[in-house]
Amino acid sequence: MNPNTDFLQNMSGPLDYPLTNDYMFRALMQSSNNTLRHLLAALLPVPYEEIRSCEILNPIVLGEAIDQKTCIMDVRVCMNNDRLINLEMQMYPYKAWPNRALFYLCRLYCSIERGQDYSEILPAAHIGILNESPFPGVNKFYSKYELADIEDKENIHVFTGNFSLHVLDLSQIDNVPEDERSSERYIWAQLFRATTWEEIKMLAEKNKAIQEASAHLHILTEDEKIRLQCEAREMYEHDITTIRNEGRSEGKLEGRSEANQLTTYLIRDSRMDDLTRSVSDTAYQEQLMREYGIIPAESQ
């Protein structure tokens, strides 16, 4: 595709919905397969020319209302019919992210059907684009984790390269060394961090893949139905933050850690109605804590 980027000459000011909005990110990846291929090439990384196909396995109908509690914005991809990838934009502070990412990766890896043998399992990768490190004290722009034998520190042996977790930490973009700032990975991170059309214009001038992505982004931002869904996602994130803060300040059960633990479980399981009720109904909060095993079943 040779996108028409003439529109950029007339674009200025802030982006209403930057790509850190997970709905806009999902909409862009789903509306431009070539953009998805370029992004995966940068983040995995693999040569772009080796990516022959990218099939999104969990498409949504763009612009239609979604169930905020149950719809997952992660993009699940089958690349070249022989590799599975789960891609997520996660700007919300999520202390349990390592467990969440591992859970999704394990589910992705268990891809064989009944009657198939283990040799038919496809390689799987989970890619998280985050706004903070999932590990305190680990301040890296990009990380890749694999299953490995670490007993011998000098001769670490990777158990398999077919099972990997990748993290792009956008909060570390300013710490990327100068000699790495021409990399495709860094350029895409700049696009995700962009909040104005001026920033996107500068990136598009240097990179054809970003030109194409910006053209699709412009089309999406002009679509009122897409804008409404982006707004709904922003409101949803605000609601989660408010509910968690209220739970922390108003919780009267013994042990603040128990209330926080319940909040984490309910958000993980998309039980937002139960979470909202538990903030003001301490009896119901106790019932939920017993259900999750946070407090003993016989507690009153």
C-alpha positions in Angstrom: 0.0 0.0 0.0 1.2 3.5 -0.8 -0.8 5.6 1.6 -1.8 9.2 0.9 -0.2 11.2 3.6 -1.1 14.6 2.3 -3.6 15.0 5.1 -0.7 15.3 7.6 0.1 18.7 6.2 -3.1 20.0 7.6 -3.1 18.1 10.9 -2.0 19.7 14.1 -2.7 19.7 17.8 -3.3 16.8 20.2 -4.5 13.4 19.3 -7.9 12.8 20.8 -7.2 9.1 21.2 -3.5 8.1 20.9 -2.5 4.5 20.4 -2.1 3.9 24.1 -5.9 3.7 24.1 -6.2 0.0 23.8 -9.3 0.2 21.6 -7.6 2.5 19.1 -4.6 0.2 19.1 -6.8 -2.8 18.5 -8.6 -0.9 15.7 -5.4 0.0 14.0 -4.0 -3.5 14.1 -7.2 -5.0 12.8 -7.7 -2.4 10.0 -4.2 -2.5 8.6 -2.7 -6.0 8.3 0.5 -4.5 7.0 0.9 -2.3 10.0 0.5 -5.4 12.2 3.2 -7.2 10.2 5.6 -4.3 10.6 5.0 -4.1 14.3 5.5 -7.8 14.9 8.7 -7.7 12.8 10.0 -4.9 15.1 9.0 -6.5 18.4 9.7 -10.2 18.0 12.0 -9.3 16.1 12.0 -11.1 12.8 12.7 -9.8 9.2 9.6 -8.2 7.8 10.0 -10.2 4.6 9.7 -13.5 6.5 6.2 -12.6 7.7 4.0 -13.9 4.9 0.7 -13.7 6.7 -0.9 -12.5 9.9 -4.4 -13.8 10.7 -6.2 -12.2 13.7 -7.9 -15.0 15.5 -10.2 -12.9 17.7 -11.5 -10.1 15.5 -14.2 -7.7 16.7 -16.6 -5.7 14.7 -15.0 -2.3 14.8 -17.3 0.5 15.9 -19.9 -1.8 17.5 -20.5 -1.5 21.3 -18.5 -4.0 23.3 -19.0 -5.5 26.7 -16.5 -3.6 28.7 -16.4 -6.4 31.4 -15.7 -9.3 29.1 -14.2 -8.1 25.9 -10.4 -8.4 25.9 -8.5 -5.9 23.8 -5.5 -8.2 23.3 -4.9 -9.1 19.7 -4.4 -12.8 19.1 -2.5 -13.6 15.9 -1.5 -16.6 13.9 1.7 -15.7 11.9 2.6 -17.7 8.8 0.2 -20.4 10.0 2.9 -21.7 12.3 3.3 -19.3 15.2 0.8 -17.9 17.7 1.2 -14.4 19.3 -0.8 -12.5 21.8 -0.3 -8.7 21.6 -1.5 -6.3 24.2 -1.4 -2.6 24.9 -1.6 -2.3 28.7 -1.3 1.2 30.2 -3.2 0.5 33.4 -0.9 -0.2 36.4 -1.3 -4.0 36.9 0.8 -5.5 39.7 -0.3 -8.9 38.7 0.7 -8.5 35.1 3.5 -11.1 35.1 1.0 -13.8 36.3 -1.6 -12.5 33.8 0.8 -12.6 30.9 2.0 -16.0 31.8 -1.5 -17.3 32.1 -2.4 -16.0 28.6 0.8 -17.4 27.2 0.1 -20.8 28.6 -3.4 -20.8 27.2 -2.0 -19.8 23.9 0.6 -22.5 23.9 -1.9 -25.2 24.6 -3.0 -25.1 21.0 -3.4 -28.7 20.0 -6.8 -30.4 19.7 -7.8 -33.7 21.0 -6.1 -36.5 19.1 -3.1 -34.4 18.0 0.4 -35.1 19.3 2.8 -32.7 21.1 4.9 -32.2 18.0 2.0 -30.2 16.5 2.1 -27.6 19.3 2.8 -24.2 17.7 5.4 -21.8 19.1 3.8 -19.0 21.2 4.7 -15.6 22.3 3.1 -12.9 24.5 4.0 -9.3 23.8 3.1 -6.7 26.4 3.4 -3.0 25.6 3.4 -1.4 29.0 3.8 2.0 30.7 5.9 0.7 33.5 8.2 -2.2 34.3 6.3 -5.2 35.6 9.2 -5.9 37.9 10.4 -3.3 40.5 13.9 -2.2 39.9 14.1 -3.6 36.3 14.2 -0.6 34.1 14.6 -1.9 30.6 13.1 -0.6 27.4 12.8 -4.1 25.9 13.0 -7.5 27.5 12.5 -11.0 26.3 12.0 -13.9 28.7 12.3 -17.6 27.8 12.2 -20.9 29.8 15.9 -21.7 30.6 18.2 -23.6 32.9 20.0 -21.0 35.1 21.8 -23.4 37.5 25.0 -22.8 35.7 25.2 -19.0 35.4 28.0 -19.2 32.8 26.3 -21.7 30.6 22.6 -20.9 30.6 20.7 -23.3 28.5 17.4 -22.3 26.9 14.9 -25.1 27.4 12.9 -24.0 24.4 12.6 -20.9 22.2 9.0 -21.8 21.4 7.7 -20.2 24.6 8.5 -16.5 25.2 7.4 -13.3 26.9 8.3 -9.9 25.5 8.0 -6.5 27.2 8.2 -3.1 25.6 8.3 -0.6 28.5 7.3 2.8 27.1 8.3 4.6 30.3 11.9 3.8 29.5 12.0 5.3 26.0 14.0 8.3 27.1 16.7 6.0 28.4 17.3 4.2 25.1 21.0 4.8 24.0 21.5 7.1 21.0 22.9 4.2 18.9 19.7 2.3 19.3 17.3 5.1 18.4 17.3 4.3 14.7 15.8 0.8 15.4 12.3 -0.1 14.2 11.4 -1.0 17.8 12.3 2.5 19.0 10.4 4.2 16.2 7.2 2.2 17.0 7.6 3.1 20.6 7.7 6.7 19.7 4.5 6.3 17.7 2.8 4.8 20.7 4.0 7.6 22.9 2.9 10.3 20.4 0.2 12.6 21.7 0.2 15.2 18.9 -0.1 15.1 15.1 3.2 17.0 14.9 5.0 14.1 16.5 3.4 11.6 14.1 4.2 13.9 11.2 7.9 13.8 12.1 7.9 10.0 12.4 6.0 9.5 9.2 8.6 11.6 7.3 11.3 9.0 8.3 9.5 5.7 8.0 7.1 4.3 5.3 5.5 1.8 7.8 4.7 4.7 10.1 3.3 6.6 7.1 0.8 3.8 6.4 0.0 3.5 10.1 -0.7 7.2 10.4 -3.0 7.1 7.3 -5.1 4.4 8.9 -5.0 6.2 12.3 -6.4 9.3 10.6 -9.3 7.4 9.1 -10.1 5.8 12.4 -10.0 9.1 14.3 -12.5 10.5 11.8 -14.9 7.6 12.5 -17.5 8.7 15.1 -18.3 5.1 16.0 -14.6 4.3 16.7 -14.3 7.5 18.7 -17.2 6.5 20.9 -15.7 3.1 21.7 -12.3 4.8 22.5 -14.1 7.1 24.8 -15.9 4.2 26.5 -12.6 2.4 27.1 -11.1 5.5 28.7 -14.2 5.8 31.0 -13.9 2.1 31.8 -10.3 2.6 32.9 -11.3 5.7 35.0 -14.0 3.6 36.7 -11.6 0.8 37.6 -9.2 3.3 39.1 -11.9 5.0 41.1 -13.3 1.7 42.3 -9.9 0.5 43.4 -9.2 3.8 45.2 -12.6 3.7 47.0 -12.0 0.2 48.0 -8.8 1.1 49.6 -10.1 4.1 51.5 -13.5 2.8 52.6 -12.7 -0.9 53.2 -13.4 -1.7 56.9 -12.4 -5.4 56.9 -9.4 -6.3 58.9 -6.3 -6.2 56.8 -5.9 -3.8 53.9 -4.1 -6.5 51.9 -7.1 -8.7 51.9 -9.3 -6.0 50.3 -6.6 -5.3 47.7 -6.3 -9.0 47.0 -10.0 -9.3 46.4 -10.0 -6.2 44.1 -7.2 -7.8 42.0 -9.1 -11.1 41.7 -12.4 -9.4 40.7 -10.7 -7.2 38.1 -8.9 -10.2 36.7 -12.1 -12.1 36.4 -14.0 -9.0 34.9 -16.5 -9.1 37.8 -16.9 -5.3 37.9 -20.5 -5.4 39.1 -19.4 -7.5 42.1 -16.5 -5.2 42.7 -18.7 -2.1 42.7 -21.2 -3.7 45.1 -18.4 -4.9 47.5 -17.2 -1.3 48.0 -20.3 -0.3 49.9 -21.6 -3.7 51.0 -19.1 -5.2 53.6 -21.2 -8.3 54.1 -21.0 -9.0 50.3 -17.3 -8.2 50.4 -16.8 -10.9 53.1 -18.9 -13.4 51.0 -16.6 -12.8 48.0 -13.5 -13.1 50.2 -14.7 -16.5 51.4 -15.5 -17.5 47.7 -11.9 -16.7 46.7 -10.4 -18.3 49.8 -9.0 -15.0 51.1 -10.6 -15.6 54.5 -11.6 -18.9 56.0 -15.0 -20.2 55.0 -16.2 -20.3 58.6 -15.4 -16.5 59.2 -18.4 -14.4 60.1 
